[in-house]
Amino acid sequence: MRDYLTVLNALLGGERVQHKGAEYSVSAQVAVPGARKPPVIVAALGPAMLKLCGRLADGTLTWMGGIDYLRDIAIPTMSAAASAANRKSPRFVAMVPTLLASNVAAGRDAVNATFKMYGQVPSYRATLDRGGASVPADVAVIGGEADLEAGLEAYATIGVADFVAVVPNGAPGTQATIDFLARVARTRYVDVDGSRDRPFH
C-alpha cells in the first residue's frame, strides 16, 4: 500500500513516475490539462493502515467502526500521522448501518441479520472489538427520526465529514429510512455548491 499510494499520488499530481518498489515497477506519467489532483480516500481500519494513510492519503473510509472506534482510535491515530507528515487534517468517511425503526429491538435484529458476516470477517471483527462492539447493531444508528438525527449529529461532532448510511435491504423500515435520510440530507446537510456550512457532504 505504501508503494501503491506513492505511485498514485505522483501520477494524480501529473508527475513523471520512475518507481521500483517491492510490489510495483512503474514508468509513467498521466497528464490531463487543467485537472487538479483529486483527494485520495483509502479504506483503512487497523492502526498500521491508519498511520500509513495519515502520511500518504487525504482521508479514510471506515465500515463497522462506530462512534467509540472513530473517536478513540481512527481519528486520533490518522490525524496524528498526518500532522507528523505536515499534511492537512484527514477527511473521515463513515459507513454506518442505519435504520428507522419504531421497535429498536426488531431494528437491531434486522441489522444483525443483514450484516452478520461482518462480525466474522477478521478485519471487521477486529474493528468491532476495538470499538467495544459485540455485533453490527452495536455500531448502528437505529430508532425513530429523532434518534437518527441525533446519530448524525454525534458523528459530525467527533469529526466525521461524510456519513454514508447503509440501510438493510428488505428490512421493515428500509424505504422509510431512505426517504427520511433523503429529506434530512436535502434540507440540512448536503453542501453541493459550498453555499451552506454543514457538517456533512
Buried (B, 14 or more C-beta within 10 A) or exposed (E): BEBBBBBBBBBBEBBEBEBEEEEEEBEEEEEEEEEEEEEBBBBBBBBEBBBBBBBBBBBBBBBBBBBBBBBBBBBEBBBEBBEEEEBEBBBBBBBBBBBBBEEBEBBBBBBBEBBEEBBEEEEBBEBBEBBEBEBBBBBBBBBBEEBBBEBBEBBBEBBBBBBBBBBBEEBBBBEBBBEBBEEBBEEBBBEEEEEEEEBBE
